Amino acid sequence: MSRTDSIEAEGGTLEEAVASALRDLAADSSEVEVEILAPGSRGLFGLGGRPARVRVSRRVPSAAGVASEAAALPQEKGDGRARRAADGPALGHARRVLAELLQRMGFEGSVENGESEDGALLEIHAAQSSVIIGKHGQTLDALEYVLNLIVSREEESAVRIHLDCEHYRVKRRRSLEEMAQRMAEQVKKRGRPVTLDPLSPRDRRTIHLALQNERGLTTRSTGEGFYRQVMIVPSGEPKRGRSPEY
């Protein structure tokens, strides 16, 4: 059965354009390569803006693709490679690329090296932080995805660059961890599984890690595509879905 291998799509933002293409291709983000045809821009008072346009092409699965979600997991504190990257020339290059992307998208702000055990982190400071972050960090995720695509093509040895904006990531992680604990208590009390709203790979990972040592419970991701649901299940429940994938 033949299937489309490449498609162009438009959206109000880069993230929306990529998401539209992924839906049409019936593909996951780890299975494709993304080419930015137009970054898009916002018009004055919402008028005259230009849509973002991308070309998304299906690629042959590789070890790197299969491990794409695992690549964003926090690295061990002793990982020297990540530590070196955090203050090396690759991060400086990524910082300049990010500053240019923000400028082209019509945002005013600054980009600084951040502090993270994950390794390379860039922190965005801008008056329009809520727009840059987007709903549940979706725009920030898309910007991080695009930045890593650009940098990885120009720097063969580049490691993954993590983005934050006004310390949103820390606040979001804490909020998800608290929610995970509340839902876990409900599952224990009622003895029935709870299914959370669809989440990004980063947010699903936070839930899995928050409950990985919780006695009497297991977690698993279900569904297809970039945004999937996390089920919190009593240990006695039969396993279904796509565990242990995030």
N, C-alpha and C positions, 0 to 999 in steps of 0.2 A: 504494500500500500504506500503510494507516494505521499510526501508531505512537503509543505513549503519550508525552504531552508533559509530564506531571508525576507524581511519585510520592513517597510518604512512606516513610521507612525508619528502623529503629532499629539501634543497635549499642552495644557496650560503651563506645565512645568516639565522638567526633564524626567522626573519620577513618573508623572502621569503618562508621558509619551512612552517610556520604557514599559510601564505596566500594561498599556494598551497593546504594545507589540507582543509582549509575553502571552497575553490572553489569546491573541490571534494565532500565535505559533503553538499554543498549548505547551509551552516550555517553561522551565524553571530558570531563574537568573544564573544558576551555575552551569547551564547548558548552552549559553549563548555568549556572543561578543557584541558589544554595543559601540556604534560609531555615532558621534554627535554631529549632526548635519547643521543644526542651528540651536544655540543655547536658549533662545527665547528671551524676551524682554517684557517688562511691564510698562504700560503706557501711563501717562499722567492721569491721575484720578481714575485709573482703570480703563482709560480709553487709548486706543492706538497701539496696544501691546502686540507683540509678535509671538506666535506659538513656538514652543520647543519642538524640534524635529530630530528623530534618531533613525538609524538603520540598525536593526537587530538581526544577527545572523546566527543560525544554529551551528554549533561546532561539535566535533567528535569528542565524547567524554574523555577526560584525562584524569590522571591522579590529582592534578591541581584542581580540576573542576569538582571532583568528588569531595575534595577536602575544603571547598570554598567556605562553608559555614564554620568548619573547625578552625580555620585560619583566624577567625575573629575571637576565639576563646582567649581569656587572659593567659599570658605566658608565665612560666615560672619566674620567680623573682631573680633567679640566678642566670637567666638567659642573657649572656653577654652580647649576642648578636642584636637583640632588641634594644639593649642598653646603648650600644654603640650607635645604632640607627637613630636613637632619640635625640642625639645632639650632633649628628654627622651631616655631611653635605647633602645627602639624599633628602633629609627633612627640610633643609634650607631651600632646595629646589621645589619640593612639594609646597612649601609655604608661599613661594612666589607664584606658582601655578594657581593655588587656591585664591590668592589675592586678586589675580587677574580674572578668575572665574566669577568671583563676587562682584567685581567692577562691571564685567560684561552683563551680569544679571541685574545691575542697577542698585546694588547694595553698597552702602558706605560703612566702613568699619575697619578693624585691624585684625591681624592674625598673629598669634604668638605661640611659641613652644609651650606646651602644657606639661604637667607632671602626671605620669601614669605608670602603673606596674605593667601595663600591656605593651609598653615600648614606645613607639613613635606616636605622639599626640599633638594635634594642632588645635588651639582654642580660638574661637571666633568671638570677637567683641563688637557688637553693633546695636544701634538703636532699634533696628528692625529685627531683633532676635526672634520674636515670635513667628515672623514670616519665614525666616531662615530655618527654624526648627520644624515648623509645620505640625500637623496633627500627629500626636504621639511620636514625634521625631521623624516623620516620613520624609520630609524635604531634606533634613540633615542627613538621613541615611542615603538618599539619592545623591546628594552632593559628595558624600564620602565615597560612594560607589564610583561615581564619575571621576573623581580625583585619582583614585587608585588605578583606574583604567588608563588614564593619561600617564601617570608617573611610571607604571609598570612597563609601558611601551618604550619609555625613554630611558629608564634605569633598570637594566636587567637584574641587578642585585637588590633592587629596592624591596623593603619589607612593607607590610601593610601599614597604611597611615590611618589612624583613628581621628575622628573629628568630634569636637564638642562645641557648644555655643552657650556662653554664660552658665557653664557648669550644669547644663540640662541633663547630661547622661547620668551624673551622680544622683540627681533628684529623681529621675525616672527609675533608675535601678532600685532605689530605696522604696519608692511607691509600689513597684511590682513585687518586691520581696514581702512587703507588708500585706499586699493583696493575696499573694500566694499562701501566706500563713493563715489568713482568714479563711480562704477557701479550703485549705487542708483541714482546718478544725471542723468545717461543715461536713466534709467527707467522712471524717472520723465519727462525728456525732450521728449522722444520718445513715452511714454505711452505703451511700450511693455515690457514683462518680459525678464529678462536676466538669463541665466543658467550658473553657474560657473563650472569649471573643477571639477572632483571628489576630495573630501577632506576627511581627517580623521575626526573622531568625535570631536577631540579637535579643529581642524581648523573650522569645521562647526559651532561649538558652538561660536567661536570668531565672525564669520560673523553674526549669529543670535543676539548675544548680542550687537554688534556694531550698528545694525539697528533696535533694538527692539523699540526704541522711535521715529523712523523716521516717520514723518507724511506722509500719502498717500501711504505707502508701507507695504507689509508683506513679510516674508521669510518662506520658507519651504524646507525640505529635500526630495529628491526623489531618487528612485533606491533601490537596495538591496545590502547587504554585508557591509563590513567595510568601504569602500570608496564610498560615495554617493555624489550627486550633491546638491548644494543649488540653489534654484530659488528665485530671487528677483522680486516680482510681484506687480503691481499697485493694490491698495486696492479694486478696482472695479472688478478685475479678479475673476472668480469662482475658489474656492479652489479645488485642486486635490492633489495627492501625499499623503505623510505620516505625514503632519504637525499634532501636534507640535513636533514630534520626531526629534532628531538631527541626 
